[in-house]
């Protein structure tokens, strides 16, 4: 179990601890894929597809490759247009390569096409 949570924000804040959990600031590199779910009163989260792209980008922050693969295995569907949108927003060659390599393995489970 991990006791660190990475929080992406447009506004910088100092890392802090609350109830035994350390909250660490991570600079928000892109703004797309952030939503405010109903009844959350100002709390914003990323879409599933944005979370997957961020997790592939910085998998060492979510517990390593094995944890990333476990998380991907628990997903039944991803919107590939959204995946491409967030990959394009980052515009990082290595991220396209990592995402393509990993998601190719899960394309049937995630209902992704061969073209994506």
Biopython code that builds the backbone (N, CA, C, O; Angstrom):
import numpy as np
from Bio.PDB.StructureBuilder import StructureBuilder

atoms = [
    (1, "UNK", "N", (0.840, -1.174, 0.000)),
    (1, "UNK", "CA", (0.000, 0.000, 0.000)),
    (1, "UNK", "C", (0.888, 1.241, 0.000)),
    (1, "UNK", "O", (1.894, 1.306, 0.707)),
    (2, "UNK", "N", (0.503, 2.201, -0.789)),
    (2, "UNK", "CA", (1.273, 3.431, -0.896)),
    (2, "UNK", "C", (0.608, 4.541, -0.093)),
    (2, "UNK", "O", (-0.616, 4.609, 0.010)),
    (3, "UNK", "N", (1.422, 5.386, 0.461)),
    (3, "UNK", "CA", (0.924, 6.496, 1.260)),
    (3, "UNK", "C", (1.321, 7.831, 0.663)),
    (3, "UNK", "O", (1.479, 8.825, 1.371)),
    (4, "UNK", "N", (1.481, 7.837, -0.657)),
    (4, "UNK", "CA", (1.779, 9.057, -1.387)),
    (4, "UNK", "C", (0.751, 9.236, -2.485)),
    (4, "UNK", "O", (0.426, 8.298, -3.213)),
    (5, "UNK", "N", (0.247, 10.447, -2.591)),
    (5, "UNK", "CA", (-0.685, 10.782, -3.652)),
    (5, "UNK", "C", (-0.098, 11.957, -4.407)),
    (5, "UNK", "O", (0.273, 12.971, -3.816)),
    (6, "UNK", "N", (-0.017, 11.810, -5.722)),
    (6, "UNK", "CA", (0.472, 12.894, -6.570)),
    (6, "UNK", "C", (-0.723, 13.699, -7.044)),
    (6, "UNK", "O", (-1.688, 13.148, -7.574)),
    (7, "UNK", "N", (-0.651, 14.994, -6.851)),
    (7, "UNK", "CA", (-1.743, 15.890, -7.203)),
    (7, "UNK", "C", (-1.240, 16.859, -8.257)),
    (7, "UNK", "O", (-0.291, 17.608, -8.024)),
    (8, "UNK", "N", (-1.876, 16.840, -9.408)),
    (8, "UNK", "CA", (-1.528, 17.758, -10.485)),
    (8, "UNK", "C", (-2.374, 19.009, -10.326)),
    (8, "UNK", "O", (-3.579, 18.939, -10.086)),
    (9, "UNK", "N", (-1.729, 20.139, -10.461)),
    (9, "UNK", "CA", (-2.437, 21.386, -10.269)),
    (9, "UNK", "C", (-1.805, 22.482, -11.110)),
    (9, "UNK", "O", (-0.600, 22.475, -11.365)),
    (10, "UNK", "N", (-2.637, 23.422, -11.535)),
    (10, "UNK", "CA", (-2.104, 24.585, -12.236)),
    (10, "UNK", "C", (-1.423, 25.530, -11.256)),
    (10, "UNK", "O", (-0.547, 26.306, -11.638)),
    (11, "UNK", "N", (-1.830, 25.462, -9.990)),
    (11, "UNK", "CA", (-1.233, 26.290, -8.950)),
    (11, "UNK", "C", (-0.294, 25.434, -8.100)),
    (11, "UNK", "O", (-0.679, 24.380, -7.593)),
    (12, "UNK", "N", (0.916, 25.899, -7.958)),
    (12, "UNK", "CA", (1.911, 25.167, -7.172)),
    (12, "UNK", "C", (1.566, 25.210, -5.690)),
    (12, "UNK", "O", (1.093, 26.227, -5.182)),
    (13, "UNK", "N", (1.806, 24.095, -4.999)),
    (13, "UNK", "CA", (1.659, 24.058, -3.547)),
    (13, "UNK", "C", (2.775, 23.206, -2.975)),
    (13, "UNK", "O", (3.352, 22.367, -3.667)),
    (14, "UNK", "N", (3.070, 23.429, -1.711)),
    (14, "UNK", "CA", (4.088, 22.642, -1.032)),
    (14, "UNK", "C", (3.520, 21.276, -0.682)),
    (14, "UNK", "O", (2.352, 21.155, -0.311)),
    (15, "UNK", "N", (4.361, 20.241, -0.804)),
    (15, "UNK", "CA", (3.941, 18.901, -0.403)),
    (15, "UNK", "C", (3.524, 18.949, 1.067)),
    (15, "UNK", "O", (4.094, 19.693, 1.865)),
    (16, "UNK", "N", (2.513, 18.135, 1.408)),
    (16, "UNK", "CA", (2.072, 18.114, 2.797)),
    (16, "UNK", "C", (1.584, 16.723, 3.166)),
    (16, "UNK", "O", (1.318, 15.893, 2.297)),
    (17, "UNK", "N", (1.471, 16.481, 4.455)),
    (17, "UNK", "CA", (0.977, 15.203, 4.954)),
    (17, "UNK", "C", (-0.315, 15.437, 5.718)),
    (17, "UNK", "O", (-0.440, 16.404, 6.470)),
    (18, "UNK", "N", (-1.277, 14.537, 5.516)),
    (18, "UNK", "CA", (-2.549, 14.605, 6.213)),
    (18, "UNK", "C", (-3.028, 13.192, 6.470)),
    (18, "UNK", "O", (-3.134, 12.395, 5.537)),
    (19, "UNK", "N", (-3.320, 12.870, 7.715)),
    (19, "UNK", "CA", (-3.786, 11.528, 8.107)),
    (19, "UNK", "C", (-2.872, 10.420, 7.599)),
    (19, "UNK", "O", (-3.349, 9.379, 7.148)),
    (20, "UNK", "N", (-1.568, 10.637, 7.671)),
    (20, "UNK", "CA", (-0.607, 9.610, 7.286)),
    (20, "UNK", "C", (-0.377, 9.475, 5.792)),
    (20, "UNK", "O", (0.345, 8.576, 5.361)),
    (21, "UNK", "N", (-0.973, 10.348, 4.993)),
    (21, "UNK", "CA", (-0.810, 10.316, 3.544)),
    (21, "UNK", "C", (-0.081, 11.577, 3.109)),
    (21, "UNK", "O", (-0.450, 12.685, 3.498)),
    (22, "UNK", "N", (0.962, 11.400, 2.297)),
    (22, "UNK", "CA", (1.711, 12.530, 1.775)),
    (22, "UNK", "C", (1.146, 12.915, 0.419)),
    (22, "UNK", "O", (1.008, 12.073, -0.468)),
    (23, "UNK", "N", (0.822, 14.184, 0.264)),
    (23, "UNK", "CA", (0.298, 14.724, -0.986)),
    (23, "UNK", "C", (1.428, 15.498, -1.654)),
    (23, "UNK", "O", (1.966, 16.448, -1.085)),
    (24, "UNK", "N", (1.782, 15.078, -2.871)),
    (24, "UNK", "CA", (2.901, 15.684, -3.576)),
    (24, "UNK", "C", (2.419, 16.416, -4.821)),
    (24, "UNK", "O", (1.602, 15.909, -5.591)),
    (25, "UNK", "N", (2.944, 17.609, -4.992)),
    (25, "UNK", "CA", (2.594, 18.426, -6.148)),
    (25, "UNK", "C", (3.305, 17.923, -7.401)),
    (25, "UNK", "O", (4.493, 17.604, -7.375)),
    (26, "UNK", "N", (2.554, 17.862, -8.492)),
    (26, "UNK", "CA", (3.100, 17.561, -9.807)),
    (26, "UNK", "C", (2.571, 18.629, -10.748)),
    (26, "UNK", "O", (1.366, 18.874, -10.799)),
    (27, "UNK", "N", (3.447, 19.253, -11.478)),
    (27, "UNK", "CA", (3.048, 20.302, -12.410)),
    (27, "UNK", "C", (2.107, 19.743, -13.475)),
    (27, "UNK", "O", (2.352, 18.671, -14.028)),
    (28, "UNK", "N", (1.054, 20.460, -13.753)),
    (28, "UNK", "CA", (0.103, 20.050, -14.778)),
    (28, "UNK", "C", (0.643, 20.472, -16.139)),
    (28, "UNK", "O", (0.724, 21.665, -16.432)),
    (29, "UNK", "N", (1.010, 19.505, -16.969)),
    (29, "UNK", "CA", (1.607, 19.788, -18.274)),
    (29, "UNK", "C", (0.572, 20.050, -19.361)),
    (29, "UNK", "O", (0.843, 20.766, -20.325)),
    (30, "UNK", "N", (-0.615, 19.468, -19.204)),
    (30, "UNK", "CA", (-1.699, 19.696, -20.160)),
    (30, "UNK", "C", (-2.980, 19.972, -19.378)),
    (30, "UNK", "O", (-3.103, 19.590, -18.214)),
    (31, "UNK", "N", (-3.928, 20.637, -20.029)),
    (31, "UNK", "CA", (-5.173, 20.970, -19.322)),
    (31, "UNK", "C", (-6.356, 20.116, -19.768)),
    (31, "UNK", "O", (-7.380, 20.086, -19.085)),
    (32, "UNK", "N", (-6.240, 19.429, -20.885)),
    (32, "UNK", "CA", (-7.370, 18.628, -21.363)),
    (32, "UNK", "C", (-7.531, 17.362, -20.532)),
    (32, "UNK", "O", (-6.572, 16.841, -19.961)),
    (33, "UNK", "N", (-8.767, 16.883, -20.482)),
    (33, "UNK", "CA", (-9.058, 15.646, -19.769)),
    (33, "UNK", "C", (-9.342, 15.825, -18.292)),
    (33, "UNK", "O", (-9.388, 14.846, -17.548)),
    (34, "UNK", "N", (-9.535, 17.067, -17.855)),
    (34, "UNK", "CA", (-9.873, 17.340, -16.461)),
    (34, "UNK", "C", (-11.374, 17.603, -16.389)),
    (34, "UNK", "O", (-11.908, 18.441, -17.114)),
    (35, "UNK", "N", (-12.039, 16.874, -15.505)),
    (35, "UNK", "CA", (-13.494, 17.004, -15.383)),
    (35, "UNK", "C", (-13.868, 17.249, -13.922)),
    (35, "UNK", "O", (-13.087, 16.978, -13.010)),
    (36, "UNK", "N", (-15.067, 17.762, -13.724)),
    (36, "UNK", "CA", (-15.606, 17.932, -12.377)),
    (36, "UNK", "C", (-16.863, 17.080, -12.288)),
    (36, "UNK", "O", (-17.929, 17.485, -12.751)),
    (37, "UNK", "N", (-16.735, 15.897, -11.693)),
    (37, "UNK", "CA", (-17.900, 15.009, -11.599)),
    (37, "UNK", "C", (-19.033, 15.647, -10.802)),
    (37, "UNK", "O", (-18.807, 16.529, -9.973)),
    (38, "UNK", "N", (-20.241, 15.192, -11.063)),
    (38, "UNK", "CA", (-21.416, 15.703, -10.351)),
    (38, "UNK", "C", (-21.236, 15.508, -8.847)),
    (38, "UNK", "O", (-20.638, 14.532, -8.393)),
    (39, "UNK", "N", (-21.764, 16.450, -8.102)),
    (39, "UNK", "CA", (-21.789, 16.379, -6.637)),
    (39, "UNK", "C", (-20.408, 16.355, -5.986)),
    (39, "UNK", "O", (-20.260, 15.815, -4.890)),
    (40, "UNK", "N", (-19.393, 16.929, -6.639)),
    (40, "UNK", "CA", (-18.060, 16.952, -6.026)),
    (40, "UNK", "C", (-17.675, 18.332, -5.519)),
    (40, "UNK", "O", (-16.665, 18.472, -4.830)),
    (41, "UNK", "N", (-18.445, 19.340, -5.838)),
    (41, "UNK", "CA", (-18.257, 20.696, -5.334)),
    (41, "UNK", "C", (-16.810, 21.178, -5.434)),
    (41, "UNK", "O", (-16.139, 21.386, -4.422)),
    (42, "UNK", "N", (-16.347, 21.350, -6.660)),
    (42, "UNK", "CA", (-15.028, 21.932, -6.886)),
    (42, "UNK", "C", (-13.881, 20.954, -6.975)),
    (42, "UNK", "O", (-12.753, 21.361, -7.251)),
    (43, "UNK", "N", (-14.128, 19.696, -6.754)),
    (43, "UNK", "CA", (-13.071, 18.692, -6.880)),
    (43, "UNK", "C", (-13.008, 18.247, -8.325)),
    (43, "UNK", "O", (-14.015, 17.834, -8.899)),
    (44, "UNK", "N", (-11.826, 18.330, -8.914)),
    (44, "UNK", "CA", (-11.652, 17.936, -10.307)),
    (44, "UNK", "C", (-10.758, 16.708, -10.380)),
    (44, "UNK", "O", (-9.830, 16.542, -9.588)),
    (45, "UNK", "N", (-11.055, 15.865, -11.335)),
    (45, "UNK", "CA", (-10.293, 14.639, -11.564)),
    (45, "UNK", "C", (-10.032, 14.520, -13.062)),
    (45, "UNK", "O", (-10.590, 15.277, -13.857)),
    (46, "UNK", "N", (-9.194, 13.581, -13.439)),
    (46, "UNK", "CA", (-8.961, 13.354, -14.858)),
    (46, "UNK", "C", (-9.841, 12.209, -15.349)),
    (46, "UNK", "O", (-10.237, 11.332, -14.581)),
    (47, "UNK", "N", (-10.138, 12.240, -16.654)),
    (47, "UNK", "CA", (-10.901, 11.156, -17.261)),
    (47, "UNK", "C", (-10.086, 9.864, -17.175)),
    (47, "UNK", "O", (-8.883, 9.892, -16.916)),
    (48, "UNK", "N", (-10.746, 8.759, -17.390)),
    (48, "UNK", "CA", (-10.054, 7.471, -17.349)),
    (48, "UNK", "C", (-8.918, 7.440, -18.370)),
    (48, "UNK", "O", (-7.813, 6.989, -18.066)),
    (49, "UNK", "N", (-9.194, 7.919, -19.575)),
    (49, "UNK", "CA", (-8.179, 7.888, -20.630)),
    (49, "UNK", "C", (-6.995, 8.795, -20.286)),
    (49, "UNK", "O", (-5.846, 8.422, -20.524)),
    (50, "UNK", "N", (-7.255, 9.959, -19.740)),
    (50, "UNK", "CA", (-6.164, 10.854, -19.334)),
    (50, "UNK", "C", (-5.362, 10.211, -18.202)),
    (50, "UNK", "O", (-4.135, 10.299, -18.180)),
    (51, "UNK", "N", (-6.051, 9.569, -17.271)),
    (51, "UNK", "CA", (-5.370, 8.892, -16.169)),
    (51, "UNK", "C", (-4.467, 7.780, -16.688)),
    (51, "UNK", "O", (-3.352, 7.607, -16.196)),
    (52, "UNK", "N", (-4.939, 7.023, -17.679)),
    (52, "UNK", "CA", (-4.127, 5.958, -18.262)),
    (52, "UNK", "C", (-2.879, 6.544, -18.929)),
    (52, "UNK", "O", (-1.774, 6.039, -18.731)),
    (53, "UNK", "N", (-3.054, 7.601, -19.712)),
    (53, "UNK", "CA", (-1.901, 8.227, -20.378)),
    (53, "UNK", "C", (-0.917, 8.758, -19.339)),
    (53, "UNK", "O", (0.288, 8.545, -19.468)),
    (54, "UNK", "N", (-1.416, 9.446, -18.311)),
    (54, "UNK", "CA", (-0.536, 9.957, -17.253)),
    (54, "UNK", "C", (0.182, 8.823, -16.535)),
    (54, "UNK", "O", (1.358, 8.946, -16.195)),
    (55, "UNK", "N", (-0.515, 7.732, -16.306)),
    (55, "UNK", "CA", (0.072, 6.590, -15.610)),
    (55, "UNK", "C", (1.156, 5.923, -16.444)),
    (55, "UNK", "O", (2.176, 5.491, -15.908)),
    (56, "UNK", "N", (0.942, 5.836, -17.745)),
    (56, "UNK", "CA", (1.980, 5.291, -18.631)),
    (56, "UNK", "C", (3.175, 6.234, -18.655)),
    (56, "UNK", "O", (4.323, 5.791, -18.630)),
    (57, "UNK", "N", (2.908, 7.517, -18.703)),
    (57, "UNK", "CA", (3.978, 8.525, -18.752)),
    (57, "UNK", "C", (4.872, 8.458, -17.516)),
    (57, "UNK", "O", (6.097, 8.499, -17.626)),
    (58, "UNK", "N", (4.260, 8.356, -16.350)),
    (58, "UNK", "CA", (5.006, 8.391, -15.086)),
    (58, "UNK", "C", (4.714, 7.157, -14.234)),
    (58, "UNK", "O", (4.355, 7.284, -13.064)),
    (59, "UNK", "N", (4.866, 5.969, -14.809)),
    (59, "UNK", "CA", (4.461, 4.760, -14.094)),
    (59, "UNK", "C", (5.239, 4.523, -12.810)),
    (59, "UNK", "O", (4.761, 3.811, -11.928)),
    (60, "UNK", "N", (6.429, 5.106, -12.685)),
    (60, "UNK", "CA", (7.179, 4.936, -11.438)),
    (60, "UNK", "C", (6.482, 5.625, -10.267)),
    (60, "UNK", "O", (6.734, 5.285, -9.111)),
    (61, "UNK", "N", (5.610, 6.589, -10.553)),
    (61, "UNK", "CA", (4.886, 7.293, -9.492)),
    (61, "UNK", "C", (3.648, 6.529, -9.026)),
    (61, "UNK", "O", (3.083, 6.852, -7.981)),
    (62, "UNK", "N", (3.228, 5.539, -9.775)),
    (62, "UNK", "CA", (2.041, 4.777, -9.376)),
    (62, "UNK", "C", (2.391, 3.368, -8.914)),
    (62, "UNK", "O", (1.522, 2.500, -8.839)),
    (63, "UNK", "N", (3.650, 3.146, -8.610)),
    (63, "UNK", "CA", (4.042, 1.849, -8.061)),
    (63, "UNK", "C", (4.820, 0.975, -9.019)),
    (63, "UNK", "O", (5.083, -0.186, -8.708)),
    (64, "UNK", "N", (5.193, 1.495, -10.170)),
    (64, "UNK", "CA", (6.013, 0.738, -11.104)),
    (64, "UNK", "C", (5.215, 0.064, -12.207)),
    (64, "UNK", "O", (3.991, 0.170, -12.279)),
    (65, "UNK", "N", (5.949, -0.629, -13.060)),
    (65, "UNK", "CA", (5.346, -1.268, -14.233)),
    (65, "UNK", "C", (4.323, -2.331, -13.860)),
    (65, "UNK", "O", (3.259, -2.407, -14.475)),
    (66, "UNK", "N", (4.629, -3.144, -12.869)),
    (66, "UNK", "CA", (3.694, -4.208, -12.488)),
    (66, "UNK", "C", (2.355, -3.630, -12.026)),
    (66, "UNK", "O", (1.299, -4.156, -12.378)),
    (67, "UNK", "N", (2.392, -2.566, -11.250)),
    (67, "UNK", "CA", (1.152, -1.933, -10.789)),
    (67, "UNK", "C", (0.401, -1.304, -11.959)),
    (67, "UNK", "O", (-0.826, -1.376, -12.018)),
    (68, "UNK", "N", (1.133, -0.687, -12.890)),
    (68, "UNK", "CA", (0.505, -0.132, -14.088)),
    (68, "UNK", "C", (-0.230, -1.223, -14.857)),
    (68, "UNK", "O", (-1.380, -1.034, -15.252)),
    (69, "UNK", "N", (0.412, -2.342, -15.069)),
    (69, "UNK", "CA", (-0.217, -3.444, -15.798)),
    (69, "UNK", "C", (-1.440, -3.977, -15.063)),
    (69, "UNK", "O", (-2.448, -4.300, -15.692)),
    (70, "UNK", "N", (-1.361, -4.074, -13.733)),
    (70, "UNK", "CA", (-2.523, -4.512, -12.948)),
    (70, "UNK", "C", (-3.684, -3.548, -13.121)),
    (70, "UNK", "O", (-4.832, -3.974, -13.248)),
    (71, "UNK", "N", (-3.398, -2.263, -13.128)),
    (71, "UNK", "CA", (-4.450, -1.263, -13.301)),
    (71, "UNK", "C", (-5.073, -1.356, -14.692)),
    (71, "UNK", "O", (-6.296, -1.319, -14.830)),
    (72, "UNK", "N", (-4.239, -1.476, -15.716)),
    (72, "UNK", "CA", (-4.759, -1.581, -17.088)),
    (72, "UNK", "C", (-5.620, -2.826, -17.233)),
    (72, "UNK", "O", (-6.643, -2.796, -17.918)),
    (73, "UNK", "N", (-5.221, -3.915, -16.599)),
    (73, "UNK", "CA", (-5.994, -5.154, -16.693)),
    (73, "UNK", "C", (-7.385, -5.029, -16.076)),
    (73, "UNK", "O", (-8.282, -5.803, -16.410)),
    (74, "UNK", "N", (-7.568, -4.069, -15.184)),
    (74, "UNK", "CA", (-8.875, -3.905, -14.542)),
    (74, "UNK", "C", (-9.838, -3.040, -15.363)),
    (74, "UNK", "O", (-10.986, -2.845, -14.962)),
    (75, "UNK", "N", (-9.380, -2.523, -16.506)),
    (75, "UNK", "CA", (-10.200, -1.653, -17.357)),
    (75, "UNK", "C", (-10.802, -2.476, -18.488)),
    (75, "UNK", "O", (-10.115, -3.298, -19.096)),
    (76, "UNK", "N", (-12.076, -2.258, -18.768)),
    (76, "UNK", "CA", (-12.725, -3.036, -19.826)),
    (76, "UNK", "C", (-12.856, -2.279, -21.141)),
    (76, "UNK", "O", (-13.043, -2.903, -22.186)),
    (77, "UNK", "N", (-12.764, -0.956, -21.118)),
    (77, "UNK", "CA", (-12.932, -0.187, -22.353)),
    (77, "UNK", "C", (-12.261, 1.173, -22.215)),
    (77, "UNK", "O", (-12.347, 1.820, -21.172)),
    (78, "UNK", "N", (-11.596, 1.593, -23.279)),
    (78, "UNK", "CA", (-11.031, 2.938, -23.355)),
    (78, "UNK", "C", (-11.468, 3.579, -24.667)),
    (78, "UNK", "O", (-11.585, 2.900, -25.687)),
    (79, "UNK", "N", (-11.704, 4.861, -24.637)),
    (79, "UNK", "CA", (-12.049, 5.615, -25.839)),
    (79, "UNK", "C", (-10.739, 5.997, -26.523)),
    (79, "UNK", "O", (-9.999, 6.850, -26.034)),
    (80, "UNK", "N", (-10.463, 5.360, -27.654)),
    (80, "UNK", "CA", (-9.162, 5.592, -28.287)),
    (80, "UNK", "C", (-9.010, 6.997, -28.839)),
    (80, "UNK", "O", (-7.890, 7.498, -28.934)),
    (81, "UNK", "N", (-10.112, 7.650, -29.207)),
    (81, "UNK", "CA", (-10.009, 9.041, -29.658)),
    (81, "UNK", "C", (-9.517, 9.942, -28.531)),
    (81, "UNK", "O", (-8.714, 10.847, -28.758)),
    (82, "UNK", "N", (-10.002, 9.693, -27.314)),
    (82, "UNK", "CA", (-9.529, 10.459, -26.160)),
    (82, "UNK", "C", (-8.067, 10.139, -25.857)),
    (82, "UNK", "O", (-7.287, 11.039, -25.547)),
    (83, "UNK", "N", (-7.696, 8.870, -25.945)),
    (83, "UNK", "CA", (-6.287, 8.495, -25.725)),
    (83, "UNK", "C", (-5.384, 9.268, -26.677)),
    (83, "UNK", "O", (-4.375, 9.838, -26.263)),
    (84, "UNK", "N", (-5.751, 9.283, -27.938)),
    (84, "UNK", "CA", (-4.946, 9.973, -28.953)),
    (84, "UNK", "C", (-4.919, 11.478, -28.675)),
    (84, "UNK", "O", (-3.885, 12.125, -28.836)),
    (85, "UNK", "N", (-6.052, 12.025, -28.260)),
    (85, "UNK", "CA", (-6.117, 13.457, -27.936)),
    (85, "UNK", "C", (-5.117, 13.811, -26.832)),
    (85, "UNK", "O", (-4.421, 14.821, -26.935)),
    (86, "UNK", "N", (-5.038, 12.997, -25.782)),
    (86, "UNK", "CA", (-4.138, 13.298, -24.665)),
    (86, "UNK", "C", (-2.689, 13.012, -25.046)),
    (86, "UNK", "O", (-1.791, 13.736, -24.617)),
    (87, "UNK", "N", (-2.448, 11.989, -25.830)),
    (87, "UNK", "CA", (-1.091, 11.734, -26.321)),
    (87, "UNK", "C", (-0.626, 12.891, -27.196)),
    (87, "UNK", "O", (0.515, 13.342, -27.093)),
    (88, "UNK", "N", (-1.523, 13.367, -28.060)),
    (88, "UNK", "CA", (-1.190, 14.516, -28.914)),
    (88, "UNK", "C", (-0.915, 15.763, -28.079)),
    (88, "UNK", "O", (-0.030, 16.551, -28.414)),
    (89, "UNK", "N", (-1.668, 15.948, -26.992)),
    (89, "UNK", "CA", (-1.467, 17.126, -26.138)),
    (89, "UNK", "C", (-0.074, 17.105, -25.511)),
    (89, "UNK", "O", (0.578, 18.145, -25.421)),
    (90, "UNK", "N", (0.385, 15.938, -25.080)),
    (90, "UNK", "CA", (1.738, 15.825, -24.525)),
    (90, "UNK", "C", (2.792, 15.952, -25.624)),
    (90, "UNK", "O", (3.845, 16.560, -25.434)),
    (91, "UNK", "N", (2.480, 15.361, -26.780)),
    (91, "UNK", "CA", (3.388, 15.423, -27.931)),
    (91, "UNK", "C", (4.817, 14.983, -27.577)),
    (91, "UNK", "O", (5.789, 15.675, -27.877)),
    (92, "UNK", "N", (4.914, 13.820, -26.935)),
    (92, "UNK", "CA", (6.208, 13.250, -26.552)),
    (92, "UNK", "C", (6.391, 11.917, -27.262)),
    (92, "UNK", "O", (5.613, 10.988, -27.046)),
    (93, "UNK", "N", (7.392, 11.815, -28.089)),
    (93, "UNK", "CA", (7.612, 10.615, -28.890)),
    (93, "UNK", "C", (7.700, 9.361, -28.020)),
    (93, "UNK", "O", (7.087, 8.340, -28.332)),
    (94, "UNK", "N", (8.468, 9.441, -26.924)),
    (94, "UNK", "CA", (8.618, 8.259, -26.079)),
    (94, "UNK", "C", (7.289, 7.842, -25.459)),
    (94, "UNK", "O", (7.078, 6.657, -25.204)),
    (95, "UNK", "N", (6.386, 8.795, -25.209)),
    (95, "UNK", "CA", (5.087, 8.463, -24.630)),
    (95, "UNK", "C", (4.207, 7.752, -25.653)),
    (95, "UNK", "O", (3.517, 6.790, -25.315)),
    (96, "UNK", "N", (4.224, 8.219, -26.904)),
    (96, "UNK", "CA", (3.511, 7.497, -27.973)),
    (96, "UNK", "C", (4.018, 6.058, -28.049)),
    (96, "UNK", "O", (3.227, 5.122, -28.167)),
    (97, "UNK", "N", (5.333, 5.887, -27.980)),
    (97, "UNK", "CA", (5.928, 4.553, -28.096)),
    (97, "UNK", "C", (5.553, 3.664, -26.920)),
    (97, "UNK", "O", (5.166, 2.512, -27.114)),
    (98, "UNK", "N", (5.662, 4.183, -25.707)),
    (98, "UNK", "CA", (5.314, 3.394, -24.520)),
    (98, "UNK", "C", (3.843, 3.017, -24.541)),
    (98, "UNK", "O", (3.487, 1.867, -24.284)),
    (99, "UNK", "N", (2.978, 3.999, -24.851)),
    (99, "UNK", "CA", (1.539, 3.733, -24.866)),
    (99, "UNK", "C", (1.195, 2.709, -25.946)),
    (99, "UNK", "O", (0.422, 1.782, -25.702)),
    (100, "UNK", "N", (1.763, 2.874, -27.127)),
    (100, "UNK", "CA", (1.493, 1.925, -28.203)),
    (100, "UNK", "C", (1.936, 0.522, -27.847)),
    (100, "UNK", "O", (1.212, -0.444, -28.090)),
    (101, "UNK", "N", (3.115, 0.406, -27.277)),
    (101, "UNK", "CA", (3.646, -0.905, -26.894)),
    (101, "UNK", "C", (2.754, -1.575, -25.844)),
    (101, "UNK", "O", (2.402, -2.746, -25.979)),
    (102, "UNK", "N", (2.392, -0.826, -24.801)),
    (102, "UNK", "CA", (1.583, -1.406, -23.723)),
    (102, "UNK", "C", (0.146, -1.680, -24.156)),
    (102, "UNK", "O", (-0.393, -2.754, -23.887)),
    (103, "UNK", "N", (-0.468, -0.719, -24.821)),
    (103, "UNK", "CA", (-1.883, -0.864, -25.159)),
    (103, "UNK", "C", (-2.124, -1.866, -26.284)),
    (103, "UNK", "O", (-3.217, -2.423, -26.391)),
    (104, "UNK", "N", (-1.124, -2.099, -27.117)),
    (104, "UNK", "CA", (-1.235, -3.135, -28.156)),
    (104, "UNK", "C", (-1.534, -4.491, -27.507)),
    (104, "UNK", "O", (-2.331, -5.274, -28.024)),
    (105, "UNK", "N", (-0.902, -4.749, -26.397)),
    (105, "UNK", "CA", (-1.087, -6.020, -25.690)),
    (105, "UNK", "C", (-2.527, -6.169, -25.171)),
    (105, "UNK", "O", (-3.037, -7.285, -25.072)),
    (106, "UNK", "N", (-3.169, -5.065, -24.848)),
    (106, "UNK", "CA", (-4.513, -5.090, -24.264)),
    (106, "UNK", "C", (-5.595, -4.600, -25.225)),
    (106, "UNK", "O", (-6.717, -4.330, -24.796)),
    (107, "UNK", "N", (-5.282, -4.482, -26.506)),
    (107, "UNK", "CA", (-6.214, -3.842, -27.444)),
    (107, "UNK", "C", (-7.561, -4.548, -27.532)),
    (107, "UNK", "O", (-8.587, -3.877, -27.637)),
    (108, "UNK", "N", (-7.593, -5.871, -27.492)),
    (108, "UNK", "CA", (-8.877, -6.575, -27.558)),
    (108, "UNK", "C", (-9.695, -6.324, -26.288)),
    (108, "UNK", "O", (-10.884, -6.015, -26.365)),
    (109, "UNK", "N", (-9.066, -6.455, -25.140)),
    (109, "UNK", "CA", (-9.747, -6.236, -23.862)),
    (109, "UNK", "C", (-10.269, -4.809, -23.757)),
    (109, "UNK", "O", (-11.374, -4.590, -23.260)),
    (110, "UNK", "N", (-9.493, -3.845, -24.217)),
    (110, "UNK", "CA", (-9.858, -2.430, -24.094)),
    (110, "UNK", "C", (-10.697, -1.933, -25.266)),
    (110, "UNK", "O", (-11.086, -0.767, -25.315)),
    (111, "UNK", "N", (-10.968, -2.833, -26.208)),
    (111, "UNK", "CA", (-11.783, -2.550, -27.380)),
    (111, "UNK", "C", (-11.178, -1.430, -28.231)),
    (111, "UNK", "O", (-11.867, -0.496, -28.643)),
    (112, "UNK", "N", (-9.872, -1.549, -28.483)),
    (112, "UNK", "CA", (-9.144, -0.588, -29.307)),
    (112, "UNK", "C", (-8.972, -1.156, -30.705)),
    (112, "UNK", "O", (-8.845, -2.369, -30.870)),
    (113, "UNK", "N", (-8.966, -0.292, -31.714)),
    (113, "UNK", "CA", (-8.820, -0.745, -33.091)),
    (113, "UNK", "C", (-7.351, -0.915, -33.453)),
    (113, "UNK", "O", (-6.463, -0.534, -32.691)),
    (114, "UNK", "N", (-7.109, -1.485, -34.611)),
    (114, "UNK", "CA", (-5.737, -1.624, -35.107)),
    (114, "UNK", "C", (-5.197, -0.297, -35.625)),
    (114, "UNK", "O", (-3.982, -0.108, -35.684)),
    (115, "UNK", "N", (-6.084, 0.626, -36.000)),
    (115, "UNK", "CA", (-5.658, 1.884, -36.581)),
    (115, "UNK", "C", (-5.142, 2.884, -35.562)),
    (115, "UNK", "O", (-4.294, 3.712, -35.893)),
    (116, "UNK", "N", (-5.648, 2.826, -34.288)),
    (116, "UNK", "CA", (-5.345, 3.825, -33.277)),
    (116, "UNK", "C", (-3.935, 3.979, -32.900)),
    (116, "UNK", "O", (-3.611, 4.808, -32.049)),
]
sb = StructureBuilder()
sb.init_structure("model")
sb.init_model(0)
sb.init_chain("A")
sb.init_seg("    ")
for serial, (resi, resn, name, xyz) in enumerate(atoms, 1):
    if name == "N":
        sb.init_residue(resn, " ", resi, " ")
    sb.init_atom(name, np.array(xyz, "f"), 0.0, 1.0, " ", f" {name:<3s}", serial, name[0])
structure = sb.get_structure()
